[in-house]
């Protein structure tokens, strides 16, 4: 999805403070944004937290219901570099088109993963007649060594799922509880979706070398005696062996984590880079219609254009 971000804040501490022998949980509030005509709640990046592992962006879209003449989501042609876009669909259907010629409808329970690498462009729109949308849209920063990799698109219609402690769990990426998702990753990552049919406490084992965050998508969740409202991110930091999530009946949460990236990245508009010159080059190429970003077949929409760079290129 398209966004407009300037993120040059210094990196935050990877470790939550320990108070009276107990590691605290950081509250990261959301901010509202609009993406393709859909209201979203954005928690990454923010001044409170820039990265969780290589996860550098997290929007929660919906749940939205389109009424009357509302056409749903429509994000016109736009470019990406240096990242993977990761879409987890909970409700509704969205059509992805990209400059490699891929066309893929994503449906509930599926993941779309687009690796931008050195450059790709794409569109996203609700399928005709669709009246609902509920999804999590994330970006994964590519490590410096992989940032110019060949662009590609992968669709994952089937992911590992199981039930435990009253919750249905889907492994979106990485390894967890002896299971491995097929999802392509360039760094050590994990992502879980947890949905509860009834109120339940779910204990999850964690890796001490990973940092983690939990976002409530539906219902208020509890973590170590603290309440987190929907769309409020709980940053757990590193150094934990486990965490217990208290989910309400009908609750839903997403857990993301990963090995700290250990690299400074810059996010501007739809670009993720390791320096201003790299970002400026990509912006000039997109504005000039360079072949680098290709052309999206069967789409005649007006390309989205970035605002002027906030620094002298």
N, C-alpha and C positions, 0 to 999 in steps of 0.2 A: 504494500500500500504506500501511497505517497505521504510524505510528512514534511514539515518544515522545522528543522532543528538546528540551532547553533549550540554546540556543546564543547566548551573549552575549559570547563571547570577542572581543578586538580582532582586527582583520584582520591576517593574516600578511603578510610581505614578498612582493611579486610576483616577485622576482628571486632565483634561487639564487646563492650566493656563487661567486666566481671564485677558484680556488686554483691557483697556479703556471700561470696563463694558461688554465686549463680550468674551465669552468662545471660546478659539481657538480650532482648529482641528489639530491633530498631523498627519504628513505625515510619513508613514512607507514604505520605498522602498522594492521592492521584491529582491530576489536573485535567480539565476538560479540553477536548479538541474535536475537530470535525474532519473526517476522512471520507471523501467521495460522497458527501451528503449524509453520512451516518455519524451520530455522536459517539465518541469513544472516551474512555478513561485511560490516561497514560501515566505509567509509574516509572518507566525507564526510557531514556535517561532523565535524571532530575538533579537538582543541587544537593539532594540528600544521598543519592546513590547513582553512579554512572554505569557500573558493570556488575554482573554476577557471573563469574567465570567469563566466557566469551559472549554471553547474552548481553546485548547492548541496547535493546529496545523492547518494550512490552506495552502493547495496546490491548485493552479489553473492549471489544465492539459489541454493543447490545447488552441484553436481549432487546432487539428492535422489531417492531411490527409496522409494516408499510400499509398505509390506508389510502383510499381514494386513488388519486393519480400519482402517488409517490412511486418512483421507479426503483427504489432501493439503492444499493451501492453502485456507484459508477466512478472508477478512478481511471482517468485517461492515460495515454501513453507517457511513461516516465522512466528514467534510467536508474540504475544502481551500479555501484562498484564496491569491491572490498568486503562483501557481506553475503550471508545467506538469508533470504526471507523465508520465514517458517510460519505457516498458517495452520492452526488447529481448529477445525470446524465442529461446532456443537449443534447448531441448528441452522437450517437454510442451505441454499446451494449457490455457489459463486463460480463463474467461468473465468479461468486464467488463460490469457494469450500472451505469447512472448516473441521476441525477435529471432528465436531459433526455430520458429514455426510450430511450437507446442500449443495445443488447445486442450485444456483439461477442466472438467467440472469437478469441484471438490464438494463432497457431501459429508453429513455428520459422521463423526468417528474416523475421519481421514485427515492426513497431513499432506499439504503441498510444500515442497522445499525447492526454492530456486537459488542456485549458486551463481552470484553475479560475477565473481572473479574480476577480470579486467574490464568487463562492461557488458550489460544486457539491458533491454527495455521490455516493459510488459504493461498490460492493462488488467483490471479486475472489475467485474460487474456481476450483479445479481442476475440469475437466469430469468428469462421472461416468465411472468406469472408468479414468481417467488414473492412471498409476503412477509418473510421473517429472516432475521440474521442474528446469529450469536456466535462469536468466534474470538479466539486469541490470536493476535498477530505479533510475532516476535522477529527480531533480527539477531543474527549471530555474526560477530566480527570475525573475519578470517585472520588467522595469524599472519604476521609479516611475510613469512616464507611462502604463503599460499595466496596472498592477496591478488596476484595477477593470474591465477589459474584460469583454465578455460571455463566459460560459462556453461551451465547445464541446468536441466530441470528434472526433478524426480517427484513422483506421486506415490504415496503409501496408503493404499486402501485398506490394508490389514496390519494391525499392530498387536503386540502382546497385551492381553487383557486377563484379569483374574479378580476374584473376590476375596477380601480378607477383612476381618474385624468390622463387618457391616458396611464396607465400602467397595464399590467397583473401581478398579484401578486400571488405567491404560498407560503403558510405557511408550512415551512419544519419541524418545531418543536416548541413546546410551544404554548402560547396563544397570540393572536393579534387581535385587532379590533373586539372583541366579538366572535372570532373563536378559535378553539383549534385543533391542529394537533394530530393524534393518536400516534405519535412517542414517544417511551420510553425514559424517561429522569430521571436521578437521582439527578438533581439539577435544579434550576430555570433558564431556558434558552429560547431563541427565535431565530429563523432563518427564513429569508424571501428571496425569489428570486423575483426580479423585472425586467420585460422586457417591453420595450416601442416600440410601432410601429411607433410613431412619436415623435418629440421633446416635452417634457413635464416636468413640475415641479410637483413633488409628495411630499406632506407634510405627514409625518408619525408621529403619536403620540408615545412618548417614556415614559418609567418608570424612574423616577428620581433615583431610587435605583439600576438600572441596568447600567452597562457600555456597550458601543456599538462600533462596527466597521463596516465600509462599504468598500467592495472591488468591484471595477469595473471589470467586466468580458469581456465586449465588449463596446468600445467607451469611450471617455473622459466624466467624470461626474463632475458636479459642486456642491459644498456644501458651503453655506454661502459665496459666492463670490470667493471661491478658487477652482482651477481646479485640478482634480485627474486623472492621466493617467491610462489606463488599467493596472491592476496588482499592482497598488499602493493602499495600505490600508489607509483608513481615520479612525483614532481612535478618537472617540467622547468623551470618558470618561463617567463620571456619571453626574447627576444633570441637565439633559435636559428634558424638557416637550415634545419637538418635534424637528424634523429636516426636512429640505426641500432638496430633491435631484433633481438636474437638469439633466435629462437624454436626450441624443440625439436620433434621429430617429434610431431605431435598436439597442439601447443601452441595456445593461444588467448589473445588479449589485446584490450582495448578501449582506444582512445585518445580522450580528450576534450580539447577546448580551446575557447578563445574570447577575445574582447576583454575585458579586465578590466571588471567591471560598474561600478566607480567609485561604488557606492552601498552604504551600510551597511544590511544586512538583519537581521531577527530571525527565528529559527525556534523555534517552540514547538509541540509535539505535531504536528498535521498542517497547521499554518498557517505561511505565510511572509508577513511584513509589514515595513513600514518604520518601525514604532514600536510601543510597548507598548499604546497606546490602541487601535490597529487590531486587534491580536491579541485584546485583552480583549473588544472588541465582538463579534468573530467567535465567541469562546468562549461568551459570554452568549447569542448568537443560536442557536447549535447546541444548547446545553443547554435553551433554551426552546422548541425545535422550530419556530423561525421559518421562514417561507416562503422566506426567502433561500436555503436549502439544498435546498428541494424535497423530493420523495418518490421513492424508487426503486421503479418498478413491478415486480410479481412477486417482491418480496423482503420477507419478514416477519421477518427477523432483528432481534435487539436492536441498536439503535444503540450504537456504541462511544462511551464518554464520556471526556473528558480529565481528567487530574488537576488539582487546584487550581492556579491561577496562582501562580508563585513570587514574585510581587511584588504590591503593593497596587494594585488596579485603580481 
